[in-house]
Amino acid sequence: MKDATALPQSLLVLGGTSGIALATARRLIARRTRTVWLAGRPSVALENAAGSLRALGADVHTTAFDALDPESHESAVGKVFAQGPVDMVLLAFGVLGDQAHDERDPVRAARVAGTNYTGAVSAGLVAGRALQTQGHGSFVVLSAAAAERARRADFIYGSSKAGLDAFAQGLGDALYGTGVHVMVVRPGSVRTSGTAGRPPAPFTTTPEAVAKAVELGLRRGSETVWVPGSLRPVLSALRHTPRALYRRLPV
Ligand SMILES: NC(=O)c1ccc[n+]([C@@H]2O[C@H](COP(=O)([O-])OP(=O)(O)OC[C@H]3O[C@@H](n4cnc5c(N)ncnc54)[C@H](OP(=O)(O)O)[C@@H]3O)[C@@H](O)[C@H]2O)c1
Protein backbone atom coordinates (compact mmCIF):
# COMPACT_ATOMS: atom_id res chain seq x y z
CA MET A 1 0.00 0.00 0.00
CA LYS A 2 1.31 3.46 -0.87
CA ASP A 3 1.47 6.21 1.73
CA ALA A 4 -0.36 9.53 1.82
CA THR A 5 1.84 10.97 -0.94
CA ALA A 6 -0.27 8.90 -3.35
CA LEU A 7 -2.98 11.48 -2.69
CA PRO A 8 -2.88 14.62 -4.84
CA GLN A 9 -1.97 18.12 -3.75
CA SER A 10 -3.54 19.47 -6.95
CA LEU A 11 -6.63 18.18 -8.72
CA LEU A 12 -8.24 18.89 -12.10
CA VAL A 13 -11.85 17.78 -12.45
CA LEU A 14 -13.28 17.45 -15.96
CA GLY A 15 -17.01 17.78 -15.29
CA GLY A 16 -16.73 20.18 -12.39
CA THR A 17 -20.33 20.02 -11.13
CA SER A 18 -20.48 16.21 -10.92
CA GLY A 19 -21.82 15.10 -7.55
CA ILE A 20 -19.34 12.23 -7.39
CA ALA A 21 -16.42 14.48 -8.34
CA LEU A 22 -17.34 17.08 -5.72
CA ALA A 23 -17.62 14.42 -3.00
CA THR A 24 -14.19 13.16 -4.09
CA ALA A 25 -12.74 16.68 -4.05
CA ARG A 26 -14.15 17.28 -0.55
CA ARG A 27 -12.56 14.07 0.71
CA LEU A 28 -9.21 14.82 -0.90
CA ILE A 29 -9.20 18.41 0.42
CA ALA A 30 -9.70 16.98 3.90
CA ARG A 31 -6.55 14.88 3.31
CA ARG A 32 -3.94 16.66 1.23
CA THR A 33 -5.37 18.54 -1.76
CA ARG A 34 -4.74 22.29 -1.79
CA THR A 35 -5.48 23.36 -5.38
CA VAL A 36 -8.57 22.35 -7.37
CA TRP A 37 -9.48 23.21 -10.94
CA LEU A 38 -13.13 22.63 -11.81
CA ALA A 39 -13.45 22.40 -15.59
CA GLY A 40 -16.93 22.46 -17.05
CA ARG A 41 -19.54 24.29 -19.04
CA PRO A 42 -19.73 27.79 -17.55
CA SER A 43 -22.75 28.02 -15.21
CA VAL A 44 -23.89 29.25 -11.83
CA ALA A 45 -23.70 25.63 -10.66
CA LEU A 46 -20.01 25.48 -11.58
CA GLU A 47 -19.28 28.70 -9.64
CA ASN A 48 -21.32 27.47 -6.68
CA ALA A 49 -19.38 24.20 -6.70
CA ALA A 50 -16.12 26.17 -6.63
CA GLY A 51 -17.43 28.28 -3.74
CA SER A 52 -18.36 25.20 -1.74
CA LEU A 53 -14.81 23.81 -2.06
CA ARG A 54 -13.22 27.20 -1.31
CA ALA A 55 -15.16 27.19 1.96
CA LEU A 56 -13.15 24.09 2.88
CA GLY A 57 -9.91 26.03 2.54
CA ALA A 58 -8.78 24.99 -0.95
CA ASP A 59 -7.55 27.29 -3.68
CA VAL A 60 -10.24 26.68 -6.33
CA HIS A 61 -10.45 27.86 -9.93
CA THR A 62 -13.02 27.27 -12.65
CA THR A 63 -12.26 26.90 -16.34
CA ALA A 64 -14.34 26.29 -19.45
CA PHE A 65 -14.49 22.75 -20.79
CA ASP A 66 -17.01 21.13 -23.13
CA ALA A 67 -16.74 17.38 -23.74
CA LEU A 68 -18.61 17.81 -27.02
CA ASP A 69 -15.96 20.18 -28.40
CA PRO A 70 -12.82 17.99 -28.78
CA GLU A 71 -10.98 20.70 -30.75
CA SER A 72 -10.90 22.81 -27.57
CA HIS A 73 -9.58 20.11 -25.22
CA GLU A 74 -5.89 20.70 -25.86
CA SER A 75 -6.11 24.37 -24.94
CA ALA A 76 -8.58 23.85 -22.07
CA VAL A 77 -6.42 21.24 -20.34
CA GLY A 78 -3.13 22.86 -21.40
CA LYS A 79 -4.19 26.11 -19.74
CA VAL A 80 -4.47 24.36 -16.37
CA PHE A 81 -1.17 22.45 -16.65
CA ALA A 82 0.53 25.73 -17.61
CA GLN A 83 -0.32 27.09 -14.13
CA GLY A 84 1.60 24.38 -12.27
CA PRO A 85 1.74 20.64 -11.58
CA VAL A 86 -1.50 18.67 -11.62
CA ASP A 87 -1.23 15.53 -9.49
CA MET A 88 -4.58 14.07 -10.45
CA VAL A 89 -7.06 14.47 -13.28
CA LEU A 90 -10.57 13.16 -12.57
CA LEU A 91 -12.66 12.50 -15.66
CA ALA A 92 -16.16 12.93 -14.26
CA PHE A 93 -18.30 14.28 -17.07
CA GLY A 94 -21.05 12.12 -18.46
CA VAL A 95 -24.73 12.00 -19.27
CA LEU A 96 -27.21 9.21 -18.60
CA GLY A 97 -29.54 10.15 -21.41
CA ASP A 98 -33.08 8.87 -21.60
CA GLN A 99 -32.96 5.45 -23.24
CA ALA A 100 -36.63 5.21 -24.25
CA HIS A 101 -36.59 8.68 -25.78
CA ASP A 102 -33.10 8.45 -27.28
CA GLU A 103 -33.88 5.18 -29.11
CA ARG A 104 -36.34 7.24 -31.17
CA ASP A 105 -34.01 10.23 -31.47
CA PRO A 106 -30.66 9.11 -32.88
CA VAL A 107 -29.20 12.63 -32.72
CA ARG A 108 -29.76 12.72 -28.96
CA ALA A 109 -28.40 9.20 -28.67
CA ALA A 110 -25.27 10.33 -30.51
CA ARG A 111 -24.88 13.17 -27.99
CA VAL A 112 -24.79 10.61 -25.18
CA ALA A 113 -22.10 8.64 -27.03
CA GLY A 114 -20.27 11.84 -28.02
CA THR A 115 -20.14 13.08 -24.44
CA ASN A 116 -19.37 9.82 -22.67
CA TYR A 117 -17.11 8.17 -25.22
CA THR A 118 -15.60 10.34 -27.96
CA GLY A 119 -15.38 13.36 -25.64
CA ALA A 120 -13.51 11.18 -23.17
CA VAL A 121 -11.21 9.79 -25.85
CA SER A 122 -10.11 13.28 -26.80
CA ALA A 123 -9.90 14.63 -23.24
CA GLY A 124 -8.22 11.42 -22.05
CA LEU A 125 -5.50 11.55 -24.67
CA VAL A 126 -4.84 15.22 -23.93
CA ALA A 127 -4.77 14.70 -20.15
CA GLY A 128 -2.68 11.52 -20.45
CA ARG A 129 -0.07 13.28 -22.55
CA ALA A 130 0.02 16.29 -20.21
CA LEU A 131 0.55 13.99 -17.20
CA GLN A 132 3.21 12.02 -19.07
CA THR A 133 5.06 15.21 -20.03
CA GLN A 134 4.92 16.29 -16.41
CA GLY A 135 6.31 12.88 -15.43
CA HIS A 136 3.84 11.94 -12.72
CA GLY A 137 0.19 11.91 -11.74
CA SER A 138 -3.02 9.90 -11.61
CA PHE A 139 -5.75 9.85 -14.22
CA VAL A 140 -8.95 8.64 -12.60
CA VAL A 141 -11.82 7.78 -14.91
CA LEU A 142 -15.42 7.46 -13.74
CA SER A 143 -16.64 4.56 -15.82
CA ALA A 144 -19.67 2.57 -14.58
CA ALA A 145 -20.70 -0.94 -13.63
CA ALA A 146 -23.00 -0.62 -16.65
CA ALA A 147 -19.87 -0.78 -18.83
CA GLU A 148 -19.41 -4.45 -17.99
CA ARG A 149 -22.34 -5.58 -20.12
CA ALA A 150 -24.91 -3.48 -21.93
CA ARG A 151 -28.50 -3.95 -20.74
CA ARG A 152 -31.69 -3.71 -22.76
CA ALA A 153 -32.84 -0.95 -20.41
CA ASP A 154 -29.91 1.43 -21.06
CA PHE A 155 -27.70 0.11 -23.82
CA ILE A 156 -27.00 3.54 -25.32
CA TYR A 157 -25.45 4.74 -22.04
CA GLY A 158 -23.99 1.29 -21.29
CA SER A 159 -22.27 0.98 -24.65
CA SER A 160 -20.79 4.47 -24.33
CA LYS A 161 -19.40 3.53 -20.92
CA ALA A 162 -18.10 0.21 -22.29
CA GLY A 163 -16.18 2.19 -24.91
CA LEU A 164 -14.89 4.62 -22.30
CA ASP A 165 -13.86 1.78 -20.00
CA ALA A 166 -11.97 -0.07 -22.74
CA PHE A 167 -10.28 3.16 -23.80
CA ALA A 168 -9.21 3.97 -20.25
CA GLN A 169 -7.77 0.48 -19.74
CA GLY A 170 -5.81 0.81 -22.97
CA LEU A 171 -4.57 4.26 -22.00
CA GLY A 172 -3.47 2.82 -18.66
CA ASP A 173 -1.44 0.18 -20.47
CA ALA A 174 0.03 2.78 -22.82
CA LEU A 175 1.12 4.93 -19.86
CA TYR A 176 2.33 2.04 -17.70
CA GLY A 177 5.89 2.69 -16.54
CA THR A 178 5.79 6.41 -17.38
CA GLY A 179 4.99 7.55 -13.84
CA VAL A 180 1.32 8.06 -14.75
CA HIS A 181 -1.24 5.88 -12.99
CA VAL A 182 -4.61 5.32 -14.65
CA MET A 183 -7.46 4.10 -12.45
CA VAL A 184 -10.85 3.03 -13.78
CA VAL A 185 -13.71 3.41 -11.29
CA ARG A 186 -16.90 1.41 -11.85
CA PRO A 187 -19.71 2.53 -9.55
CA GLY A 188 -23.14 0.99 -9.58
CA SER A 189 -26.05 3.41 -9.34
CA VAL A 190 -25.05 6.49 -7.31
CA ARG A 191 -27.51 8.93 -5.75
CA THR A 192 -26.61 12.25 -7.44
CA SER A 193 -28.51 14.89 -9.40
CA GLY A 194 -27.85 12.75 -12.49
CA THR A 195 -29.98 9.90 -11.13
CA ALA A 196 -32.58 12.01 -9.27
CA GLY A 197 -36.09 10.77 -9.97
CA ARG A 198 -34.97 7.31 -11.10
CA PRO A 199 -36.23 4.27 -9.21
CA PRO A 200 -33.65 2.94 -6.71
CA ALA A 201 -31.49 0.20 -8.25
CA PRO A 202 -29.87 -2.75 -6.43
CA PHE A 203 -26.39 -1.94 -5.05
CA THR A 204 -27.17 1.80 -5.05
CA THR A 205 -24.36 3.74 -3.43
CA THR A 206 -23.48 7.32 -2.54
CA PRO A 207 -21.01 9.89 -3.89
CA GLU A 208 -19.21 9.74 -0.54
CA ALA A 209 -18.75 5.97 -0.86
CA VAL A 210 -17.28 6.45 -4.34
CA ALA A 211 -14.97 9.16 -2.96
CA LYS A 212 -13.79 6.81 -0.22
CA ALA A 213 -13.12 4.06 -2.78
CA VAL A 214 -11.18 6.52 -4.96
CA GLU A 215 -8.98 7.47 -2.01
CA LEU A 216 -8.32 3.83 -1.20
CA GLY A 217 -7.60 3.05 -4.86
CA LEU A 218 -5.09 5.92 -5.03
CA ARG A 219 -3.32 4.73 -1.88
CA ARG A 220 -3.14 1.18 -3.24
CA GLY A 221 -2.26 2.19 -6.81
CA SER A 222 -5.28 0.19 -8.03
CA GLU A 223 -6.06 -0.02 -11.73
CA THR A 224 -9.75 -0.90 -11.27
CA VAL A 225 -12.14 0.00 -8.48
CA TRP A 226 -15.72 -1.26 -8.06
CA VAL A 227 -18.18 0.60 -5.83
CA PRO A 228 -19.47 -1.20 -3.91
CA GLY A 229 -16.82 -3.92 -4.15
CA SER A 230 -19.53 -6.60 -4.01
CA LEU A 231 -20.62 -5.58 -7.52
CA ARG A 232 -17.55 -7.18 -9.06
CA PRO A 233 -18.56 -10.85 -8.71
CA VAL A 234 -22.18 -10.02 -9.53
CA LEU A 235 -21.24 -8.27 -12.77
CA SER A 236 -18.75 -11.01 -13.59
CA ALA A 237 -21.56 -13.57 -13.35
CA LEU A 238 -23.86 -11.39 -15.44
CA ARG A 239 -21.16 -10.93 -18.06
CA HIS A 240 -20.99 -14.67 -18.58
CA THR A 241 -24.73 -15.30 -18.55
CA PRO A 242 -25.95 -16.68 -21.91
CA ARG A 243 -27.66 -14.03 -24.08
CA ALA A 244 -30.98 -15.88 -24.22
CA LEU A 245 -31.16 -15.84 -20.42
CA TYR A 246 -29.57 -12.40 -19.93
CA ARG A 247 -32.14 -10.59 -22.04
CA ARG A 248 -34.93 -11.98 -19.86
CA LEU A 249 -33.33 -10.91 -16.57
CA PRO A 250 -34.86 -7.85 -14.84
CA VAL A 251 -31.49 -6.03 -14.71
N1 LIG B 1 -24.71 8.74 -10.75
C1 LIG B 1 -24.59 7.45 -11.09
O1 LIG B 1 -25.45 6.60 -10.79
C2 LIG B 1 -23.35 6.97 -11.79
C3 LIG B 1 -23.06 5.60 -11.79
C4 LIG B 1 -21.93 5.14 -12.44
C5 LIG B 1 -21.13 6.04 -13.12
N2 LIG B 1 -21.44 7.35 -13.12
C6 LIG B 1 -20.59 8.26 -13.89
O2 LIG B 1 -19.87 9.10 -13.03
C7 LIG B 1 -19.69 10.36 -13.66
C8 LIG B 1 -20.21 11.43 -12.74
O3 LIG B 1 -21.57 11.14 -12.45
P1 LIG B 1 -22.45 12.06 -11.47
O4 LIG B 1 -23.64 11.27 -11.05
O5 LIG B 1 -21.57 12.68 -10.46
O6 LIG B 1 -22.89 13.12 -12.53
P2 LIG B 1 -23.74 14.43 -12.42
O7 LIG B 1 -23.80 14.92 -11.03
O8 LIG B 1 -24.98 14.22 -13.22
O9 LIG B 1 -22.74 15.36 -13.26
C9 LIG B 1 -22.42 15.07 -14.59
C10 LIG B 1 -21.34 16.03 -15.01
O10 LIG B 1 -21.09 15.88 -16.41
C11 LIG B 1 -21.00 17.18 -16.94
N3 LIG B 1 -21.25 17.22 -18.37
C12 LIG B 1 -22.27 16.70 -19.07
N4 LIG B 1 -22.13 17.00 -20.37
C13 LIG B 1 -20.98 17.73 -20.48
C14 LIG B 1 -20.28 18.32 -21.55
N5 LIG B 1 -20.75 18.26 -22.81
N6 LIG B 1 -19.14 18.96 -21.30
C15 LIG B 1 -18.65 19.07 -20.04
N7 LIG B 1 -19.25 18.52 -18.97
C16 LIG B 1 -20.41 17.86 -19.20
C17 LIG B 1 -22.04 17.96 -16.18
O11 LIG B 1 -21.83 19.33 -16.40
P3 LIG B 1 -23.04 20.41 -16.44
O12 LIG B 1 -23.13 20.96 -15.06
O13 LIG B 1 -22.56 21.41 -17.43
O14 LIG B 1 -24.28 19.68 -16.90
C18 LIG B 1 -21.69 17.49 -14.78
O15 LIG B 1 -20.57 18.18 -14.29
C19 LIG B 1 -20.42 10.30 -15.01
O16 LIG B 1 -19.50 9.97 -16.01
C20 LIG B 1 -21.39 9.16 -14.82
O17 LIG B 1 -21.70 8.50 -16.03
C21 LIG B 1 -22.53 7.85 -12.47
PDBQT file of the ligand as one rigid body, heavy atoms in Angstrom, charges set to zero:
ROOT
HETATM    1  N1  LIG A 301     -24.715   8.738 -10.750  1.00  0.00    +0.000 N 
HETATM    2  C1  LIG A 301     -24.592   7.449 -11.086  1.00  0.00    +0.000 C 
HETATM    3  O1  LIG A 301     -25.446   6.602 -10.791  1.00  0.00    +0.000 OA
HETATM    4  C2  LIG A 301     -23.351   6.970 -11.794  1.00  0.00    +0.000 A 
HETATM    5  C3  LIG A 301     -23.060   5.600 -11.787  1.00  0.00    +0.000 A 
HETATM    6  C4  LIG A 301     -21.931   5.138 -12.442  1.00  0.00    +0.000 A 
HETATM    7  C5  LIG A 301     -21.127   6.043 -13.119  1.00  0.00    +0.000 A 
HETATM    8  N2  LIG A 301     -21.437   7.352 -13.124  1.00  0.00    +0.000 N 
HETATM    9  C6  LIG A 301     -20.589   8.259 -13.893  1.00  0.00    +0.000 C 
HETATM   10  O2  LIG A 301     -19.874   9.098 -13.027  1.00  0.00    +0.000 OA
HETATM   11  C7  LIG A 301     -19.688  10.360 -13.659  1.00  0.00    +0.000 C 
HETATM   12  C8  LIG A 301     -20.214  11.433 -12.741  1.00  0.00    +0.000 C 
HETATM   13  O3  LIG A 301     -21.569  11.143 -12.448  1.00  0.00    +0.000 OA
HETATM   14  P1  LIG A 301     -22.445  12.057 -11.472  1.00  0.00    +0.000 P 
HETATM   15  O4  LIG A 301     -23.643  11.269 -11.048  1.00  0.00    +0.000 OA
HETATM   16  O5  LIG A 301     -21.566  12.678 -10.461  1.00  0.00    +0.000 OA
HETATM   17  O6  LIG A 301     -22.886  13.117 -12.527  1.00  0.00    +0.000 OA
HETATM   18  P2  LIG A 301     -23.735  14.431 -12.420  1.00  0.00    +0.000 P 
HETATM   19  O7  LIG A 301     -23.805  14.920 -11.033  1.00  0.00    +0.000 OA
HETATM   20  O8  LIG A 301     -24.975  14.216 -13.221  1.00  0.00    +0.000 OA
HETATM   21  O9  LIG A 301     -22.741  15.361 -13.264  1.00  0.00    +0.000 OA
HETATM   22  C9  LIG A 301     -22.424  15.075 -14.593  1.00  0.00    +0.000 C 
HETATM   23  C10 LIG A 301     -21.336  16.034 -15.007  1.00  0.00    +0.000 C 
HETATM   24  O10 LIG A 301     -21.090  15.876 -16.409  1.00  0.00    +0.000 OA
HETATM   25  C11 LIG A 301     -21.000  17.184 -16.944  1.00  0.00    +0.000 C 
HETATM   26  N3  LIG A 301     -21.246  17.225 -18.368  1.00  0.00    +0.000 N 
HETATM   27  C12 LIG A 301     -22.270  16.700 -19.069  1.00  0.00    +0.000 A 
HETATM   28  N4  LIG A 301     -22.125  17.002 -20.368  1.00  0.00    +0.000 NA
HETATM   29  C13 LIG A 301     -20.976  17.727 -20.479  1.00  0.00    +0.000 A 
HETATM   30  C14 LIG A 301     -20.278  18.319 -21.545  1.00  0.00    +0.000 A 
HETATM   31  N5  LIG A 301     -20.748  18.256 -22.814  1.00  0.00    +0.000 N 
HETATM   32  N6  LIG A 301     -19.136  18.961 -21.305  1.00  0.00    +0.000 NA
HETATM   33  C15 LIG A 301     -18.646  19.068 -20.042  1.00  0.00    +0.000 A 
HETATM   34  N7  LIG A 301     -19.253  18.522 -18.968  1.00  0.00    +0.000 NA
HETATM   35  C16 LIG A 301     -20.412  17.863 -19.202  1.00  0.00    +0.000 A 
HETATM   36  C17 LIG A 301     -22.038  17.963 -16.177  1.00  0.00    +0.000 C 
HETATM   37  O11 LIG A 301     -21.827  19.332 -16.395  1.00  0.00    +0.000 OA
HETATM   38  P3  LIG A 301     -23.038  20.406 -16.445  1.00  0.00    +0.000 P 
HETATM   39  O12 LIG A 301     -23.131  20.964 -15.063  1.00  0.00    +0.000 OA
HETATM   40  O13 LIG A 301     -22.563  21.411 -17.430  1.00  0.00    +0.000 OA
HETATM   41  O14 LIG A 301     -24.277  19.680 -16.903  1.00  0.00    +0.000 OA
HETATM   42  C18 LIG A 301     -21.691  17.494 -14.777  1.00  0.00    +0.000 C 
HETATM   43  O15 LIG A 301     -20.566  18.179 -14.294  1.00  0.00    +0.000 OA
HETATM   44  C19 LIG A 301     -20.420  10.302 -15.005  1.00  0.00    +0.000 C 
HETATM   45  O16 LIG A 301     -19.502   9.971 -16.006  1.00  0.00    +0.000 OA
HETATM   46  C20 LIG A 301     -21.392   9.158 -14.817  1.00  0.00    +0.000 C 
HETATM   47  O17 LIG A 301     -21.698   8.505 -16.031  1.00  0.00    +0.000 OA
HETATM   48  C21 LIG A 301     -22.527   7.850 -12.471  1.00  0.00    +0.000 A 
ENDROOT
TORSDOF 0
